[in-house]
Amino acid sequence: MNASVIVPVFNAESTVSECISSLLKQEFSAKFEIIVVDDGSTDKTPERIKKIKGIKIIRQKNSGPATARNNGARNARHEIVVFIDADCIAEKNWLEEMVSPFKNKRVVGVQGAYKTKQKEFIARFVQTEIEYRYKKMKSSKKIDWIGSYSAAYRKEIFLKEQGFSREFLKASGEDPDLSYKLSEKGYLLKFNPKAIVYHKHPSSLSDYLHRKYVHAFWRVLLYKKHSAKAAVDSYTPQTLKAQIAFLGLFFAFLVLSVISENLLFFAMLCLFLFIFSTLPFVFFALKRGFFMGLASFFILMARDIAFLIGLINGTAAGVWRLKK
């Protein structure tokens, strides 16, 4: 099957050349094209991609990654559209592995996998967190979550379903929104852990927590559109959702304990349940090193606080928009 690889770029001068270089080196058994969609970059990205031969360049005013990917798909020549982010580097067999599951005519979408070569502790923690989620996906016969950093779709279906929603102004919800929609309509989505791209994860705790906050902020809109997925999906561990709930209740009871000391017991109970819910990941992280397992509890608490604040602010922003 022939494929069109689409790379949305915005101010990616430091990474885009290496990304495209990895695509040009793909060992692929069929025909493929590379489409780079410049989403109104203001740095040296346009100059960098202009120098690269063998790619198709589309330029648009800054409209966000969802619009850029949709634009690339509309201009694609081949039956399979494959997406990769500009800060990813694909293994030589990545495209072959991304397209291979489509031999099954029922398959409409495919999810690839992240890896990293980074040595920084936070980056290694992020990779551990991702692999913990992959463990859940590997055990599923079908999935309902495809991340756009390594995603493939049948172009006909992708365009029929209008691609990625432009409601998500940042790259934080348009990809699960589409995969939820496809899954709800009965389309078959597959995870292929052999389709590997290397990524530079956040290397500082502050950057990591900020990303979690942003993701949570936009999850409010995502779950408003797909309320059933707030309870369960194939990518998010149930323990994470339990942690958010227990942590939120802990803070609520702690504040209310000022009114009634009896509520302090419930606050401590929720804190205990929060700690208990982190243990599956802590034990998983221990396999990556003792310090990774030890530190993971504290990082998880910081992550869940950032996520909780993001959910609260996302809900408040949604209410404010409704009032307007």
C-alpha positions as CSV (number, residue, x, y, z in Angstrom):
1,M,0.0,0.0,0.0
2,N,1.3,3.5,-0.9
3,A,1.5,6.1,1.9
4,S,1.7,9.9,2.3
5,V,3.7,10.9,5.4
6,I,2.6,14.3,6.8
7,V,4.7,16.4,9.1
8,P,3.1,19.5,10.6
9,V,5.8,22.1,11.6
10,F,5.7,25.3,13.6
11,N,9.0,27.0,14.7
12,A,10.8,23.6,14.6
13,E,14.1,24.8,13.2
14,S,16.1,22.7,15.7
15,T,14.4,19.4,15.0
16,V,12.7,19.3,11.6
17,S,15.8,18.5,9.5
18,E,16.6,15.4,11.5
19,C,13.0,14.3,11.4
20,I,12.8,14.6,7.6
21,S,16.2,13.0,7.2
22,S,14.9,9.9,9.0
23,L,11.8,9.8,6.7
24,L,13.9,10.0,3.6
25,K,15.9,6.9,4.8
26,Q,12.8,4.8,5.2
27,E,13.0,1.2,4.0
28,F,9.5,1.0,2.6
29,S,8.3,-1.6,0.1
30,A,5.8,0.6,-1.7
31,K,5.6,4.2,-2.9
32,F,5.5,7.1,-0.4
33,E,5.6,10.9,-0.4
34,I,6.6,13.3,2.4
35,I,4.4,16.4,2.9
36,V,5.6,19.1,5.2
37,V,3.0,21.6,6.3
38,D,4.5,24.8,7.6
39,D,2.0,26.3,10.1
40,G,3.1,29.9,9.7
41,S,6.6,29.5,11.3
42,T,8.3,32.7,12.3
43,D,11.8,31.2,12.9
44,K,14.2,29.6,10.3
45,T,12.0,26.6,9.7
46,P,10.9,27.7,6.2
47,E,14.6,28.1,5.2
48,R,15.5,24.7,6.6
49,I,12.8,22.8,4.8
50,K,13.2,24.7,1.5
51,K,16.7,23.2,1.2
52,I,15.6,19.6,1.5
53,K,15.0,17.8,-1.7
54,G,12.4,15.1,-2.2
55,I,9.6,16.6,-0.1
56,K,6.4,18.5,-0.8
57,I,5.9,21.8,1.1
58,I,2.6,23.4,2.0
59,R,2.5,26.7,3.7
60,Q,-0.5,28.1,5.7
61,K,-1.1,30.9,8.2
62,N,-0.7,29.8,11.8
63,S,-3.9,27.8,12.5
64,G,-2.8,25.1,14.8
65,P,-1.6,21.4,14.3
66,A,-5.1,20.0,13.7
67,T,-5.6,22.3,10.7
68,A,-2.0,21.6,9.4
69,R,-2.5,17.8,9.5
70,N,-5.9,18.1,7.8
71,N,-4.4,20.3,5.1
72,G,-1.7,17.8,4.5
73,A,-4.2,14.9,4.2
74,R,-6.3,16.8,1.7
75,N,-3.2,17.2,-0.5
76,A,-2.1,13.6,-0.1
77,R,-1.9,11.4,-3.1
78,H,-1.9,8.0,-1.5
79,E,-4.5,5.8,0.2
80,I,-2.8,5.8,3.7
81,V,-2.0,9.0,5.5
82,V,0.7,8.8,8.2
83,F,1.5,11.5,10.7
84,I,4.6,12.2,12.6
85,D,5.6,15.2,14.7
86,A,8.6,17.4,13.7
87,D,10.4,16.6,16.9
88,C,10.4,12.9,16.3
89,I,13.0,10.7,14.5
90,A,11.7,7.5,12.8
91,E,13.4,4.2,12.8
92,K,14.1,2.9,9.3
93,N,11.3,0.4,9.4
94,W,8.8,2.8,11.0
95,L,6.7,3.5,7.9
96,E,6.6,-0.2,6.9
97,E,5.3,-1.1,10.4
98,M,2.8,1.8,10.4
99,V,1.3,0.6,7.1
100,S,1.5,-3.2,7.7
101,P,-1.6,-3.5,9.9
102,F,-3.7,-2.1,7.0
103,K,-3.4,-5.5,5.3
104,N,-6.4,-6.2,7.4
105,K,-9.1,-4.4,5.5
106,R,-11.1,-3.8,8.7
107,V,-8.3,-1.7,10.2
108,V,-8.8,2.1,9.8
109,G,-6.2,3.5,12.2
110,V,-2.8,2.6,13.6
111,Q,-0.9,3.8,16.6
112,G,2.9,3.7,16.7
113,A,5.2,3.9,19.7
114,Y,7.5,6.4,21.4
115,K,11.1,5.7,22.6
116,T,13.8,8.1,23.7
117,K,17.6,8.2,23.9
118,Q,17.7,10.9,26.6
119,K,19.6,10.4,29.8
120,E,17.9,13.1,31.9
121,F,16.0,11.6,34.9
122,I,12.6,13.3,34.1
123,A,12.8,12.3,30.5
124,R,13.4,8.7,31.5
125,F,10.5,9.0,34.0
126,V,8.3,10.2,31.1
127,Q,9.3,7.2,29.0
128,T,8.6,4.9,31.9
129,E,5.1,6.5,32.2
130,I,4.5,6.0,28.5
131,E,5.6,2.4,28.5
132,Y,3.3,1.8,31.5
133,R,0.4,3.0,29.3
134,Y,1.7,0.9,26.4
135,K,1.4,-2.2,28.6
136,K,-2.3,-1.6,28.9
137,M,-2.6,-1.1,25.1
138,K,-0.7,-4.2,24.3
139,S,-3.2,-6.3,26.2
140,S,-6.1,-4.8,24.3
141,K,-7.4,-6.5,21.1
142,K,-8.5,-3.1,19.9
143,I,-7.8,0.4,21.0
144,D,-9.6,3.7,21.1
145,W,-6.6,6.1,21.4
146,I,-4.2,7.1,18.7
147,G,-1.6,9.8,19.4
148,S,-0.7,12.0,16.3
149,Y,3.0,11.7,16.9
150,S,2.9,8.4,15.2
151,A,-0.5,7.8,13.6
152,A,-1.9,6.4,10.4
153,Y,-5.4,6.3,8.9
154,R,-7.1,5.3,5.7
155,K,-7.4,8.6,3.9
156,E,-10.9,8.0,2.7
157,I,-12.2,7.5,6.2
158,F,-10.0,10.2,7.7
159,L,-11.5,12.8,5.2
160,K,-15.0,11.4,5.6
161,E,-14.8,12.0,9.3
162,Q,-13.4,15.5,8.7
163,G,-10.0,14.7,10.3
164,F,-8.8,16.4,13.4
165,S,-11.2,18.8,15.2
166,R,-10.1,22.5,15.1
167,E,-11.8,23.1,18.4
168,F,-8.5,22.0,20.1
169,L,-6.3,25.0,19.5
170,K,-3.2,23.3,20.9
171,A,-1.8,19.8,20.4
172,S,-3.5,18.3,23.4
173,G,-6.8,16.6,22.5
174,E,-7.5,16.6,18.7
175,D,-5.9,13.1,18.3
176,P,-7.9,11.2,21.0
177,D,-11.0,13.1,19.9
178,L,-10.7,11.6,16.4
179,S,-9.8,8.1,17.6
180,Y,-12.7,8.2,20.1
181,K,-15.0,9.2,17.3
182,L,-13.8,6.4,15.0
183,S,-14.0,3.8,17.8
184,E,-17.5,4.9,18.7
185,K,-18.5,4.3,15.1
186,G,-17.2,0.8,15.2
187,Y,-14.0,1.3,13.2
188,L,-11.0,-1.0,14.1
189,L,-7.9,0.7,15.5
190,K,-4.6,-1.1,16.1
191,F,-1.5,-0.5,18.2
192,N,1.8,-1.6,16.7
193,P,4.7,-1.2,19.2
194,K,7.2,-2.1,16.5
195,A,6.5,1.2,14.7
196,I,9.0,3.3,16.7
197,V,9.8,7.0,16.7
198,Y,12.4,8.6,19.0
199,H,11.3,11.7,20.9
200,K,12.7,14.3,23.1
201,H,10.5,14.2,26.2
202,P,10.4,17.1,28.8
203,S,13.7,17.0,30.7
204,S,12.8,19.3,33.6
205,L,10.1,18.8,36.2
206,S,8.5,22.2,35.5
207,D,8.2,21.5,31.8
208,Y,6.7,18.1,32.5
209,L,4.1,19.5,34.9
210,H,3.2,22.3,32.6
211,R,2.4,19.8,29.8
212,K,0.3,17.8,32.2
213,Y,-1.6,20.9,33.2
214,V,-2.3,21.8,29.5
215,H,-3.4,18.3,28.7
216,A,-5.8,18.3,31.6
217,F,-7.2,21.7,30.7
218,W,-8.2,20.4,27.2
219,R,-9.4,17.1,28.6
220,V,-12.5,18.9,29.8
221,L,-13.5,19.6,26.3
222,L,-12.5,16.1,25.2
223,Y,-14.7,14.4,27.9
224,K,-17.5,16.8,27.2
225,K,-17.6,15.5,23.7
226,H,-17.0,11.8,24.7
227,S,-18.4,11.5,28.3
228,A,-18.2,7.7,28.4
229,K,-14.4,7.9,27.8
230,A,-13.9,9.8,31.1
231,A,-14.6,6.5,32.8
232,V,-12.4,4.2,30.7
233,D,-10.3,4.1,27.6
234,S,-7.5,1.9,26.2
235,Y,-4.7,4.3,27.0
236,T,-5.3,5.9,30.4
237,P,-4.7,3.6,33.4
238,Q,-7.6,3.5,35.8
239,T,-5.2,4.1,38.6
240,L,-4.5,7.6,37.2
241,K,-8.2,8.4,37.3
242,A,-8.4,7.0,40.9
243,Q,-5.4,9.2,41.9
244,I,-7.1,12.4,40.6
245,A,-10.3,11.5,42.4
246,F,-8.6,10.6,45.8
247,L,-6.3,13.6,45.6
248,G,-9.2,16.0,44.9
249,L,-11.2,14.6,47.8
250,F,-8.2,14.8,50.1
251,F,-7.8,18.5,49.5
252,A,-11.6,19.1,49.7
253,F,-11.9,17.3,53.1
254,L,-8.7,18.9,54.3
255,V,-10.2,22.4,53.7
256,L,-13.5,21.4,55.2
257,S,-11.9,20.0,58.3
258,V,-11.5,23.6,59.5
259,I,-15.3,23.5,59.9
260,S,-15.4,20.0,61.4
261,E,-12.4,18.1,62.7
262,N,-14.2,14.8,62.0
263,L,-13.6,15.4,58.3
264,L,-9.8,15.2,58.9
265,F,-10.3,11.4,59.1
266,F,-11.8,11.3,55.6
267,A,-8.9,13.5,54.3
268,M,-6.3,11.0,55.7
269,L,-8.3,8.1,54.3
270,C,-8.3,9.7,50.8
271,L,-4.6,10.3,51.1
272,F,-4.0,6.7,52.0
273,L,-6.1,5.5,49.1
274,F,-4.1,7.9,46.8
275,I,-0.8,6.4,48.0
276,F,-2.2,2.9,47.5
277,S,-3.3,3.7,43.9
278,T,0.2,4.8,43.0
279,L,1.8,1.4,43.9
280,P,1.2,-0.4,40.6
281,F,3.2,2.3,38.8
282,V,5.8,2.5,41.6
283,F,6.5,-1.2,41.3
284,F,6.6,-1.0,37.5
285,A,9.1,1.9,37.8
286,L,11.3,0.0,40.3
287,K,12.2,-2.3,37.4
288,R,13.9,0.7,35.8
289,G,16.0,1.4,38.9
290,F,15.5,1.8,42.6
291,F,15.7,5.6,42.6
292,M,13.2,5.7,39.7
293,G,10.7,3.7,41.7
294,L,11.4,5.7,44.9
295,A,11.1,9.1,43.2
296,S,8.1,8.1,41.1
297,F,5.6,8.5,44.0
298,F,6.6,12.1,44.6
299,I,6.5,12.9,40.8
300,L,3.1,11.3,40.5
301,M,1.8,13.4,43.3
302,A,3.1,16.6,41.6
303,R,1.8,15.4,38.3
304,D,-1.7,14.7,39.7
305,I,-1.8,18.1,41.4
306,A,-1.0,19.8,38.1
307,F,-3.6,17.6,36.3
308,L,-6.2,18.5,39.0
309,I,-5.6,22.2,38.6
310,G,-5.8,21.9,34.8
311,L,-9.2,20.1,35.1
312,I,-10.5,22.8,37.4
313,N,-9.3,25.6,35.2
314,G,-10.5,23.9,32.1
315,T,-14.0,23.5,33.6
316,A,-14.0,27.1,34.7
317,A,-13.0,28.2,31.2
318,G,-15.8,26.1,29.7
319,V,-18.4,27.7,32.0
320,W,-17.1,31.1,31.2
321,R,-17.4,30.4,27.4
322,L,-21.0,29.3,28.0
323,K,-21.9,32.5,29.8
324,K,-20.5,34.5,27.0
